[in-house]
Amino acid sequence: MGTGTATEWNVAVGSGLLRLAAGASLLRFRGQAIKWSGGDPSDPTLRALFTYWGVRDLTVGLSTLVATRPGRDVPRQVLVQGAADASDGALVIAAMRRGLFPRTRGIGLVGLCWGTAAADVAVAWRLKRGL
């Protein structure tokens, strides 16, 4: 169980609001995000994938904000964010193998996904240890 420190609250609110903004942006500007990623905005698979990411980030963001309530576990919720980001990397690889993303952009996206996953794990670890 989280200790409810100011640091935990700051991490939960900051990352929760960031996830809400990212999710809303992915849904609102889905076509542009697909295009910036090197994909075809009219591809139904990519539209579904980006819709999933948008809804998922809204859900994870809200869940992270709820983790600020007494008795909740902020480090665990940050780990959930990390798991989401790690799975995104695997989804990008699958899409890249199907030719939906160009290799260079796909590799960049995987690096972004797995880099943020590693950062989430590091933050969760530090919160668990009260650092």
C-alpha positions as CSV (number, residue, x, y, z in Angstrom):
1,M,0.0,0.0,0.0
2,G,1.3,3.4,-0.8
3,T,2.2,5.8,2.0
4,G,0.4,8.7,0.5
5,T,3.4,11.0,0.3
6,A,3.4,14.3,-1.4
7,T,5.8,12.8,-4.0
8,E,3.3,10.0,-4.7
9,W,0.5,12.5,-5.1
10,N,2.6,14.7,-7.5
11,V,3.6,11.7,-9.6
12,A,0.0,10.4,-9.8
13,V,-1.6,13.7,-10.6
14,G,1.2,14.7,-13.1
15,S,1.2,11.4,-14.9
16,G,-2.6,11.0,-14.7
17,L,-3.2,14.3,-16.3
18,L,-0.6,13.6,-18.9
19,R,-2.3,10.3,-19.8
20,L,-5.7,12.0,-20.0
21,A,-4.3,14.7,-22.4
22,A,-2.5,12.1,-24.5
23,G,-5.6,9.9,-24.7
24,A,-7.8,12.8,-25.7
25,S,-5.3,14.0,-28.2
26,L,-4.9,10.5,-29.8
27,L,-8.7,10.3,-30.2
28,R,-9.2,13.9,-31.4
29,F,-6.2,14.0,-33.7
30,R,-6.0,10.3,-34.6
31,G,-5.5,10.8,-38.3
32,Q,-2.6,13.3,-37.8
33,A,-1.0,11.0,-35.2
34,I,-1.1,8.1,-37.6
35,K,0.4,10.3,-40.3
36,W,3.2,11.5,-38.0
37,S,3.9,7.9,-37.1
38,G,4.4,7.1,-40.8
39,G,1.2,5.2,-41.3
40,D,-1.8,5.6,-43.6
41,P,-4.5,7.5,-41.7
42,S,-7.2,5.7,-43.7
43,D,-5.9,2.2,-42.7
44,P,-8.6,0.6,-40.5
45,T,-6.1,-1.4,-38.5
46,L,-4.1,1.7,-37.6
47,R,-7.3,3.7,-36.8
48,A,-8.4,0.9,-34.5
49,L,-4.9,0.7,-32.8
50,F,-4.8,4.5,-32.2
51,T,-8.3,4.5,-30.9
52,Y,-7.4,1.7,-28.5
53,W,-4.3,3.7,-27.4
54,G,-6.5,6.8,-26.8
55,V,-9.2,5.0,-24.8
56,R,-6.6,3.1,-22.9
57,D,-4.6,6.2,-22.0
58,L,-7.8,7.9,-20.8
59,T,-8.6,4.9,-18.6
60,V,-5.1,4.6,-17.2
61,G,-5.0,8.4,-16.6
62,L,-8.2,8.3,-14.7
63,S,-7.2,5.3,-12.8
64,T,-3.9,7.0,-11.9
65,L,-5.7,10.1,-10.6
66,V,-8.0,7.8,-8.5
67,A,-4.8,6.3,-7.0
68,T,-4.3,9.6,-5.1
69,R,-7.2,8.6,-2.8
70,P,-6.3,7.3,0.7
71,G,-5.5,3.6,0.8
72,R,-4.6,3.4,-2.9
73,D,-1.3,2.2,-4.3
74,V,0.4,4.9,-6.5
75,P,3.5,2.9,-7.2
76,R,1.4,-0.1,-8.4
77,Q,-0.6,2.3,-10.7
78,V,2.7,3.7,-12.1
79,L,3.7,0.1,-12.9
80,V,0.4,-0.4,-14.7
81,Q,1.4,2.6,-16.9
82,G,4.7,0.9,-17.5
83,A,3.0,-2.3,-18.6
84,A,0.8,-0.4,-20.9
85,D,3.8,1.3,-22.5
86,A,5.7,-2.0,-22.8
87,S,2.7,-3.6,-24.6
88,D,2.5,-0.6,-26.9
89,G,6.0,-1.4,-28.1
90,A,5.0,-5.0,-28.9
91,L,2.0,-3.7,-30.8
92,V,4.2,-1.3,-32.8
93,I,6.5,-4.2,-33.7
94,A,3.5,-6.2,-34.9
95,A,2.2,-3.3,-37.0
96,M,5.7,-2.7,-38.4
97,R,6.0,-6.3,-39.4
98,R,2.7,-6.0,-41.3
99,G,4.1,-3.0,-43.1
100,L,1.8,-0.5,-41.4
101,F,4.8,1.6,-40.2
102,P,8.0,2.3,-42.0
103,R,10.9,0.6,-40.2
104,T,12.7,3.8,-39.1
105,R,9.6,5.3,-37.6
106,G,8.5,2.0,-36.1
107,I,11.9,1.6,-34.4
108,G,11.6,5.1,-33.0
109,L,8.1,4.4,-31.7
110,V,9.3,1.2,-30.0
111,G,12.1,3.1,-28.4
112,L,9.7,5.7,-27.2
113,C,7.3,3.1,-25.8
114,W,10.0,1.0,-24.1
115,G,11.8,4.1,-22.9
116,T,8.7,5.4,-21.1
117,A,8.0,1.9,-19.8
118,A,11.5,1.8,-18.2
119,A,11.0,5.2,-16.8
120,D,7.7,4.2,-15.3
121,V,9.3,1.1,-13.7
122,A,12.1,3.3,-12.3
123,V,9.7,5.8,-10.8
124,A,7.5,3.0,-9.3
125,W,10.6,1.5,-7.7
126,R,11.7,4.8,-6.2
127,L,8.3,5.5,-4.9
128,K,8.1,2.0,-3.3
129,R,11.4,2.7,-1.5
130,G,10.4,6.2,-0.5
131,L,13.1,7.9,-2.5
